[in-house]
Amino acid sequence: MSTAASLHQSRKRKNGVMMTLCVVAAGIGLAWLALILGALLYKGLAGVSFSVFTEMTPPPGDAGGLLNAIYGSIVMTIIGIIVGTPIGVLAGTYMAEYGRFSKLTTVVRFINDILLSAPSIIIGLFVYELMVRPMGHFSAIAGAVALAILVIPVVVRTTEDMLNLVPNALREAGTAIGAPRWVVIRSVAYRAALSGIVTGILLAIARISGETAPLLFTALNNQFWSSNLNAPMASLPVTIFQFALSPYEEWQQLAWTGALIITLTVLALSIFARSLTGRREDK
Amino acid sequence: MSAVQEALPAVRSSRDATVRRFALTDAIFHATTRAAAILVLVLLGGVAISLVAGSWQALSTFGFSFLTTESWNPVTEKFGALAPIYGTIITSAIAILIAVPLGIGIAIFLTELCPRPLRRPIGMAVELLAGIPSIIYGIWGLFVLAPFLQTTVQPFIISVFHGIPGLNGLFAGPPYGIGLLTSAMILAIMILPFITSITKDVFDTVPSVLKESAYGIGCTTWEVTRRVVIPYTRIGIMGGIMLALGRALGETMAVTFVIGNAHRISTSLFAPATTISATIANEFTEAVGDLYTSSLVALGLILFVITFLILAIARYMLMRIDARTGA
């Protein structure tokens, strides 16, 4: 009796200890997030001013802004999305519609998942060998291509997943009234999966807008205003990298401010993206 | 009557034309989507080929010794990958050691303990950690974490382990703040969300009947988790850990900030070191000479091969658990 009771006690105690540890783990995770966001807000907000958005990146020891870096990031992100999204959506369409049961789809899904988590610096090296070396110089277009390659796997994955969720009865109804398959895909499947596909694109934007490694040796950096796609272009992440590691206080401050801008953009994008699919699930 | 009969062939032929046009456009669309899918394969193939081509000069100059040489000397053009490989593996391994218990703990908290209304917000907050760009972790690590470790934690640890043989080598040297351990800690924060969300997802695949029957015979929450949930989801958890390992191995910017970029192998975890990706990020644009560049691409090739294998194993494991749940 007493051994049974003590066994019961020790099991309960062990349970209590382990569950407390789990709560502590969750606390550590959340505290870490709070610490990072807190530091970012504290240090980043100190440098937020109008000139950040209106002036160029300064020479060392001077005041200035991040205008050319922000512009470069936006331009390369947009081109990356424009190039990467159609390819991703089409590939996802093949996998979920025409080739749902084909062997090619299984292989592509496997490879795509690997590309999805492949180190982005490898993609940078690839684009360097593919474009920068043959062209002989760094260029914004090479940076945009590197970003496009990062967009593709994200969009492929979400497009396939979302199209797979579209009920087959919808497709059959379309086919039954005589619509050819591509019309069914375009007018029925895409429409039903639209919010999911848009979510994928938003997540892809969130991913590439903070990417630094693939831009380091494709778009390089540029201290001045440049809208020439065939020349090196500044970007926010690369500028942050350069400024943060510099010994100049003004540069470090701009790096923190830039980091805050990127983080808020990325968080807003991913929260917005999630709210799109969240509403879907509630329906 | 006769007018209708006269019109029929015309209707029929226009219908045939429409059907043919539909078939053609459909075939074009089919081919386009297929080409896009194949392009994904071509991309990965292209990455592999370009890395091999780019590293050919280094690999043919140094041969197998590239993998076993510690020296990295741009002046004498003697390059070896041992120090970056060592740094990559050590930082990732420590990161996994820190992040796996934390991640699994958070997943247990989210699936078993957390009050229902808080589940979604907390789960989302952890996933938001995954969305923060790595450069943010880098700048935070350099300006916040590293000084803190340098002034408080590292001197304390060094003094504690000072007299203990074996361990004093592991925690030796001046507290730089930056180095292997700091990088590993940053990596741990970065991979934590992946481990947590995958573990949580596979925990959710455990049939309620299994858990309820364990609770029914009087098991505590921990016993249900330890004896039912974790064994049932073992492959999925392993897959998640491998996926996180793949991320950690290839993570570039955050590590570049806090690793110290020193091409040497030292036993102390506080010493500055370097990783494959940090070396490439730091030195690629400054590399003069074809052999230097080629050696850096060769480092990239090594990283590509390692992460490809790890990620392939991870995906294979996760595919097996997907197949079981029919998801």
Contacts between the chains, C-beta under 8 A, distances in Angstrom:
chain1	res1	chain2	res2	distance
A	11	B	220	5.6
A	11	B	223	7.0
A	12	B	220	6.5
A	14	B	220	7.5
A	14	B	222	6.2
A	15	B	220	3.7
A	15	B	221	5.8
A	15	B	222	4.3
A	15	B	223	7.1
A	18	B	222	4.2
A	18	B	225	7.8
A	18	B	226	7.9
A	19	B	108	7.9
A	19	B	112	7.8
A	19	B	113	6.1
A	19	B	221	6.1
A	19	B	222	6.4
A	21	B	105	5.9
A	22	B	105	4.4
A	22	B	106	7.3
A	22	B	108	4.5
A	22	B	109	4.3
A	22	B	112	7.7
A	22	B	113	6.2
A	23	B	109	5.9
A	23	B	113	6.5
A	24	B	105	7.4
A	25	B	101	7.2
A	25	B	102	4.8
A	25	B	103	7.9
A	25	B	104	7.9
A	25	B	105	2.9
A	25	B	106	5.0
A	25	B	109	6.5
A	26	B	105	7.0
A	26	B	106	4.8
A	26	B	109	4.2
A	26	B	110	7.3
A	26	B	114	7.5
A	26	B	122	6.8
A	28	B	102	6.2
A	29	B	102	6.6
A	29	B	106	5.2
A	29	B	126	5.7
A	29	B	129	7.4
A	29	B	192	6.2
A	29	B	196	7.1
A	30	B	122	6.9
A	30	B	125	6.2
A	30	B	126	7.7
A	32	B	129	7.4
A	32	B	189	5.6
A	32	B	192	7.8
A	33	B	125	5.8
A	33	B	126	7.6
A	33	B	128	7.1
A	33	B	129	5.3
A	35	B	144	7.6
A	36	B	132	7.1
A	36	B	136	7.1
A	36	B	137	7.3
A	36	B	140	5.2
A	36	B	189	7.8
A	39	B	140	5.8
A	39	B	143	7.7
A	39	B	144	4.9
A	40	B	136	6.8
A	40	B	140	7.0
A	43	B	143	7.3
A	86	B	36	7.8
A	87	B	36	5.0
A	87	B	39	6.1
A	88	B	36	7.7
A	90	B	32	5.9
A	90	B	33	4.7
A	90	B	35	7.8
A	90	B	36	3.5
A	90	B	37	7.7
A	91	B	33	6.8
A	91	B	36	3.9
A	91	B	37	4.3
A	91	B	39	6.8
A	91	B	40	5.4
A	93	B	33	4.7
A	93	B	36	7.8
A	94	B	30	7.9
A	94	B	33	3.6
A	94	B	34	5.3
A	94	B	36	6.4
A	94	B	37	4.2
A	95	B	37	6.1
A	97	B	33	7.3
A	98	B	30	5.1
A	98	B	33	5.9
A	98	B	34	6.8
A	99	B	33	7.9
A	99	B	34	6.9
A	99	B	37	6.9
A	104	B	34	7.5
A	104	B	37	6.3
A	104	B	38	7.4
A	105	B	37	7.2
A	107	B	41	6.8
A	108	B	37	4.9
A	108	B	38	7.7
A	108	B	40	5.2
A	108	B	41	6.1
A	110	B	312	7.6
A	110	B	315	6.1
A	110	B	319	7.8
A	111	B	40	6.0
A	111	B	41	5.6
A	111	B	44	5.1
A	112	B	40	5.3
A	113	B	311	7.5
A	113	B	315	5.0
A	114	B	44	6.9
A	114	B	308	6.3
A	114	B	311	4.8
A	114	B	312	6.3
A	114	B	315	6.6
A	115	B	40	6.9
A	115	B	43	6.6
A	115	B	44	5.9
A	117	B	243	6.3
A	117	B	246	5.3
A	117	B	247	6.0
A	117	B	250	7.9
A	117	B	307	7.8
A	117	B	311	5.4
A	118	B	47	7.7
A	118	B	250	6.9
A	118	B	304	7.6
A	118	B	307	6.4
A	118	B	308	7.6
A	118	B	311	7.2
A	119	B	249	7.3
A	119	B	250	2.5
A	119	B	251	7.2
A	119	B	252	6.6
A	119	B	277	6.1
A	119	B	303	6.1
A	119	B	304	7.6
A	119	B	307	5.8
A	120	B	250	7.6
A	120	B	252	6.9
A	121	B	250	7.0
A	121	B	252	4.5
A	121	B	277	5.0
A	121	B	280	5.7
A	121	B	281	6.2
A	121	B	300	7.1
A	121	B	303	7.8
A	122	B	47	6.3
A	122	B	51	7.3
A	122	B	250	7.0
A	122	B	300	5.7
A	122	B	303	6.5
A	122	B	304	5.2
A	122	B	307	7.7
A	123	B	47	7.2
A	125	B	50	7.5
A	125	B	51	6.4
A	125	B	54	7.0
A	125	B	280	7.0
A	125	B	284	7.9
A	125	B	297	5.9
A	125	B	300	4.4
A	126	B	46	6.7
A	126	B	47	4.5
A	126	B	50	5.2
A	126	B	51	7.0
A	128	B	284	7.8
A	129	B	50	3.9
A	129	B	51	7.4
A	129	B	53	6.8
A	129	B	54	4.8
A	129	B	297	7.3
A	130	B	46	7.1
A	130	B	50	6.0
A	149	B	43	6.3
A	152	B	39	8.0
A	152	B	40	6.6
A	152	B	43	7.1
A	153	B	40	7.4
A	156	B	40	6.4
A	180	B	22	3.9
A	180	B	23	7.2
A	180	B	25	7.0
A	180	B	26	4.8
A	181	B	26	5.2
A	181	B	29	7.8
A	181	B	30	7.6
A	182	B	25	6.1
A	182	B	26	4.8
A	182	B	29	3.9
A	182	B	30	7.4
A	183	B	22	7.8
A	185	B	29	7.5
A	206	B	131	5.8
A	207	B	131	7.9
A	209	B	133	7.6
A	210	B	132	7.5
A	210	B	133	2.4
A	210	B	134	7.4
A	210	B	135	6.3
A	210	B	136	7.2
A	211	B	133	7.0
A	212	B	133	7.4
A	212	B	134	7.3
A	212	B	135	4.8
A	212	B	252	7.5
A	212	B	253	4.7
A	213	B	134	7.9
A	213	B	252	4.1
A	213	B	253	5.7
A	213	B	277	7.2
A	213	B	281	6.0
A	216	B	281	5.8
A	216	B	284	6.8
A	216	B	285	6.6
A	217	B	284	4.9
A	217	B	285	5.3
A	220	B	285	6.7
A	237	B	133	6.7
A	237	B	135	5.1
A	237	B	253	7.6
A	240	B	135	5.6
A	240	B	139	6.6
A	241	B	135	6.1
A	241	B	138	7.7
A	241	B	253	6.6
A	241	B	256	7.7
A	244	B	138	7.5
A	244	B	139	4.9
A	244	B	142	6.5
A	244	B	143	7.5
A	244	B	257	7.1
A	245	B	142	7.7
A	245	B	257	7.2
A	252	B	143	7.7
A	255	B	139	6.2
A	256	B	139	6.9
A	256	B	143	7.8
A	259	B	135	7.0
A	259	B	136	5.3
A	259	B	139	5.2
A	262	B	133	5.9
A	262	B	135	7.5
A	262	B	136	6.9
A	263	B	132	6.0
A	263	B	133	7.2
A	263	B	136	5.4
A	266	B	131	5.6
A	266	B	132	6.6
A	266	B	133	6.1
A	267	B	128	6.2
A	267	B	131	6.8
A	267	B	132	7.6
A	270	B	128	6.5
A	270	B	131	4.5
A	271	B	128	7.6
A	274	B	124	6.8
